[in-house]
Amino acid sequence: MISGFVLTENRLHQISIQGQDDFRDEMIWIDLVDPTDEERELVEEHFKLELPEKAEIKDIEASARFYEDEDGLHVHSFFLNDFDNSARNITVAFSIKNNRLFTIHEEDLSAFRLYRLRARQVQLELTDGKVDVMNILIGLHETAIEHVADVLERIYAELENTSPYVLALDDKESEKEKKGEKRRRLESQDDESDKEPTMEEVLQNIALQEDMNGKARLSLMDTRRSFSFLMRTQLLSEQQKSDVREILQDLESLTGHTTFLFDKVNFLLDAATGKISLEQSRIIKIFSIASVVFLPPTLIASIYGMNFPMPELNYAISYPLSIGAMILSGIAPYLLFKRKGWL
């Protein structure tokens, strides 16, 4: 899909491109979403340039991601795209030639949708009486950073929701915390199940948040590399350089927050693993106590069941005596364990 953007009263107006007749000379931004070979050829033929190939877009080498040639300036950046409680980074190829921006990406990204919405409502900044497409490039990255910040907030909220099921709280406090969490979930989602998640579901949720946090961190690091390259090109105005420096400061704070979330995820994983170990230890403890309690009665029954002289003495005395000995031998270790506080 190809979309062209023209400037109308300093606001972007989107036009769907179906053929050569839909192109306009005043278009300042051409956006290609998962383009076919025919669509790529259509843009290359009209604007007389060569767009990056898919293999070049996915290349991870810095020399292939940030460069300048006869077809203009090229920047390939990771944009975080979250969907269905998961996320992945989509590479977006930016190309600037003749004060016109070309973008290529496999999916329609959240950051692009939000930027288009803002650009239709808010006037763009002008440089020497015209729109500098570098402002659009910086604006798209800034919107992507805001989206990553929202994702990090959701990750933190999910970890906070998971904490009551992992942390070793006393019974009353834990029950109070869990009820409060269920109430918050029901307020946010009416169809949320009232069923308490299992430990397996808790671990899966923690692992999911860690994966999203890692992808968000990668997106932030790649954006930093993109801005560092733009600063080195000397193509930015003084105002744009000032804006980029402020954005880099925001990147620094967000990167530190991803480190905090990573530490929190590790803490919850360690706590969950410890809780599972304690539950398994309790099960083993039950079997251990049962084996110790029933071992003496089993031994007495085994001896009595053999050809031992005791039954021949007096059947009226021997049977109750043996049963009483079995009961006492089982009660004695039980009382000892209870006195020691091992139960």
VENKAFEN-V973276 format. One record per residue. N is the residue number from 0. SS is DSSP state (H for helix, E for strand, - for the rest). Layout:
BEGIN
n = <N	N>
ss = <SS	SS>
END
This chain:
BEGIN
n = <0	1	2	3	4	5	6	7	8	9	10	11	12	13	14	15	16	17	18	19	20	21	22	23	24	25	26	27	28	29	30	31	32	33	34	35	36	37	38	39	40	41	42	43	44	45	46	47	48	49	50	51	52	53	54	55	56	57	58	59	60	61	62	63	64	65	66	67	68	69	70	71	72	73	74	75	76	77	78	79	80	81	82	83	84	85	86	87	88	89	90	91	92	93	94	95	96	97	98	99	100	101	102	103	104	105	106	107	108	109	110	111	112	113	114	115	116	117	118	119	120	121	122	123	124	125	126	127	128	129	130	131	132	133	134	135	136	137	138	139	140	141	142	143	144	145	146	147	148	149	150	151	152	153	154	155	156	157	158	159	160	161	162	163	164	165	166	167	168	169	170	171	172	173	174	175	176	177	178	179	180	181	182	183	184	185	186	187	188	189	190	191	192	193	194	195	196	197	198	199	200	201	202	203	204	205	206	207	208	209	210	211	212	213	214	215	216	217	218	219	220	221	222	223	224	225	226	227	228	229	230	231	232	233	234	235	236	237	238	239	240	241	242	243	244	245	246	247	248	249	250	251	252	253	254	255	256	257	258	259	260	261	262	263	264	265	266	267	268	269	270	271	272	273	274	275	276	277	278	279	280	281	282	283	284	285	286	287	288	289	290	291	292	293	294	295	296	297	298	299	300	301	302	303	304	305	306	307	308	309	310	311	312	313	314	315	316	317	318	319	320	321	322	323	324	325	326	327	328	329	330	331	332	333	334	335	336	337	338	339	340	341	342>
ss = <-	E	E	E	E	E	E	E	-	-	E	E	E	E	E	E	E	-	-	H	H	H	-	-	-	-	-	-	E	E	E	E	E	-	-	-	H	H	H	H	H	H	H	H	H	H	H	-	-	-	-	-	-	H	H	H	H	-	-	-	-	H	H	H	H	E	E	E	E	-	-	E	E	E	E	E	E	E	E	E	E	E	E	-	-	E	E	E	E	E	E	E	E	E	E	E	E	-	-	E	E	E	E	E	E	-	-	-	-	H	H	H	H	H	H	H	H	H	H	H	H	-	-	-	-	E	E	-	-	E	E	-	H	H	H	H	H	H	H	H	H	H	H	H	H	H	H	H	H	H	H	H	H	H	H	H	H	H	H	H	H	H	H	H	H	H	-	-	-	-	H	H	H	H	H	H	H	H	H	H	H	H	H	H	H	H	H	H	-	-	-	-	-	-	-	-	-	-	H	H	H	H	H	H	H	H	H	H	H	H	H	H	H	H	H	H	H	H	H	H	H	H	H	H	H	H	H	H	H	H	H	H	H	-	-	-	-	H	H	H	H	H	H	H	H	H	H	H	H	H	H	H	H	H	H	H	H	H	H	H	H	H	H	H	H	H	H	H	H	H	H	H	H	H	H	H	H	H	H	H	H	H	H	H	H	H	H	H	H	H	H	H	H	H	H	H	H	H	H	H	H	H	H	H	H	-	-	-	-	H	H	H	H	-	H	H	H	H	H	H	H	H	H	H	H	H	H	H	H	H	H	H	H	H	H	H	H	H	H	H	-	-	->
END
